[in-house]
Amino acid sequence: MRNYLTAECYKVFRRKYTYLTLLVVLALEGVLLWGCWLTSSWGNEGMNFYSAATLVAVMLSIGVYAPLLTCDMVFSEQYKQNTLKNEVAYGLPRARIYLGKLAVSTLVSLLAAAVMVALYVAGCWVLLPHGEQDAEAFALIGYGLAGAFPLWLGAQGVTMACCFLVRNTTLAAFVGVGLLGVVPGIFQALGLLFNPVFEKVRQLMPTVMLEKLPNMAFQTDYLALCWLMGLALLVVSTIVGLAVFQKKEIR
């Protein structure tokens, strides 16, 4: 397994796609930082380190869709290029292939998230005025990341399952977006039209939980719920994806 992980890491970290994607995201962060600094320089006293840095907690829900990119970086259209067929034909266990790609895509996601958060918060610290709420800002960011981490893992598991089970890369991305972003809206409509139980289920979906996370700051019971639901989604999606992939015909 270690050799397989090393090979997958070598492959993904040599791709220009990986670094260009990160560069684009960091550039967008730079635009946001510039806007915050510009607003502050114009005399807006409400724009300070606290108000800018805590935007991290508000933007955590975007991380649910990041696996669409990181899984694609690792999976790399292997059905289209027949490289997955070659791995299976070579005798590699399908479980090793599936879990190895899931582990590497998760590693890429976490490294990218760490770089983006660290650079953004550092930029806020350098460019914006400070106040008594600085420590509270760090606490809120820490709480948000602690709750978002398991939900991101769940989204990673769902997205990787889509990559393995749907042969077309574009269609796999659409299925992933549908499961993570569209299904909660459908459940909301069903809850309004038919039965409130659908709304209760919707409240446990990653996108909805991440949107609520900043408003549930420092509530340990909600943090525990995030971990429970995120890890449950990761385990269930991995079991389903691996079970189907074990029987899937690779052409």
N, C-alpha and C positions, 0 to 999 in steps of 0.2 A: 504493500500500500504506500509506503514512504516513497518508493521509486516513482510510482504513478503520480503522487502528489507533486513531487519534484518536477516531473516532466510537464505536468499541467501548469505549474507556476512558471516554469521557464517559457512555455509557449505564450501564456497570457501577458507576461511582463515584457515580452519582446515585441508585442503588437503596438503599432502606432495608434490604433483605435483606442487603446486603454488610456494613453497619455493625452491624446487629443480631446477625448471626452472630459477628462479631469480638467484640462486647460480651459475648455469652454465653460464648465461650471464655475471654476475659480474666477474667470473673467466676469461672469454674471454676478458673482459675489462682490467683485471689485466695483462694479457699477452700483450695487446696493450700498456698499461702504461709502463710495463717493457721494451718493445722494444724501446719506446720513450726515456726512461731514459738511456738505454744502449747506444743508438745512441748519446745522448748528452754527456754521460760520455766518449765516445771515441773521443770527440773533435769536433763534428758536431755543429758549432755555429748556424746553421739554425734551429736546433731543440731546441725550447724554449717553454715557456708557451703558447705563442700566436699560434705557429704552431701546437702544440698538441691539445690545447683546441678547436681550431676552426675546428678540425676534427668532432666535434659534428654536426656542420652544414652540413658537407658532408654526415654523416651517418644517417641523419634524414629520408631518404627514406626507411630505413630498418623498421621504425615504421609502415609502411603501412601493413606489414605482421605480426606484433605482435598480432593483434586481432585474428589471426588463433589459437594462443595459449590461449589468455585470454578468448575468447568466448568458447573454448573447456573446459577450467577450470570451467566455470560457467554452461555451458549446460550439460557437463559431460555424454554424450551418453544417454540422457534421453529417446530417442526412443527405443534403444536397451534394456534398463533396465525397460521400461514401467513406469518410474516415472512421465513422462509428462502426460501419460494417467491418472495416479492417481490424479495429480493436477487438471486436467480438471474434472474428475469424482467427486472430492471433492467439486466442485462448484466454484472454483476460476475463475474469469473472464479471458478470454484469453488475453485481452489487458493488464491486470495486470501482467500476466505471461510473456508476450513478453517484455513489457516495463521494468519490474523489472529485468529481466535477462540482457537486454541491458544496463540498468543503472549500475548494479553491475559489468559487464564485462568492462564497460568504466572506472569505479572507479579503478578496478584492473590495467588496462592499465596505467592510469594516475599516480597511486602510484608507479608502477614499473618504469615508465619513469622518475619520479622525483628522485627516489633512484639512478637509473643508471647514470643520468646526473650529479646529485650532487656529487656522489662518484668519478666519472671520473674527473670532473673539480677540485675537491678538491685534487685528486691525482696529477693532472698536476701542481697545485699550489705548492704543497709541494715538488715534486721531480724535477721540471724543473726550469731553470733560468728565470728571469723576465726581462722585458724591457719596453720601452715606449709604446708598442702596447697592454699592458695588458687590458686597458680600452676598446680598440677597440675589443678585443677578447670577452669580456663580452657582448658588444653591439651586435656583430654579432651572438653570441649564443642566446641572447634574441630575436633578429629579427627572427632567424631561428625557434625558438620554437613557437613564435607568429604566424608564417605562417604555421608551421607544425600541430599545435594543431587542427584546424578545418578540415584539410585534414585527420588526424588520426581519427577524429570523423566520417567522411564520410566512411572511410574504416571499422570502427567498425560497422556501420550500415549495410553495405553490407555483412560483415562476419556473423553477427548475423542473418540476413535474410536467408543466406545459411544454417545455423544450424537448423533453424526452418522449412525450406521448403524442405530440402533434408534429408531423413531419415537416410541414411548411413553416419556416421561421416567422414570416409575417403573420400567419394565422395564429401561431403559438403566442405571439405578442398580443394580438387582439383578444385571445382567450384569457391571457393573464390579466389584461386591463379589465376585461369583463368581470372576472371573478373577484378582483380586488376593488374595482371602482364602480362598476355598474350594478352588481348584485345588491349592494347596500341600498341603492336607490329603489330597486325593485321591491325589496323587503319593506322599505318605508311606505311605498304605495300600497302594498298588500296589507300592511298594518292599519293604514287609514281606511281602506275599503272593506276589509274582511274581519281580521282578528288582531288585537293588540299584541298577540304573542310574536307576530312577525317583527314588530318594532323592538321587542325585547331581544330577539335574536340579532337584529341589526346592530343594537348597542354593543354587541360583543365582537363585531367585525373590526379588523385592524384599522381601516381608514377612519371609522367612526371613533374608536377608542383613542387614536392619536389626535384627532381633532378636539376631543374632550380633555386630553391630558393636561394642557396648561391651566385649565379651569379647576382641575382636581389636584392642584399643587400640594405636595407634602402629605397627601393622604396615603398612608402605607397600605390600606386595604385595597385601594384602586391600583396601586403599584403591583401588589400581589396578583390581582386579577389580570393585569397586563402580562405578567410572566406566565400565569396559568394558561391564558388563551393563546399567547404567542407560541409557547412551546408545544401546546396541544396541536395547533395548526401545523407547526413544523413536523411533528411526529406523524400525524395523520396523512399529510400530503406526501411525506417521504415514503411511508408504508404503501400507500396507494400507487404512487409513481413507480416505486421499485417493483411492486408485485406485477403491475401491468407490463413494465419494461422487461421483466424476466420472461414473459410469454410472448412478447412482441416479435413479429417477424421483421428482421432487418434486411431490407433489399437495397 
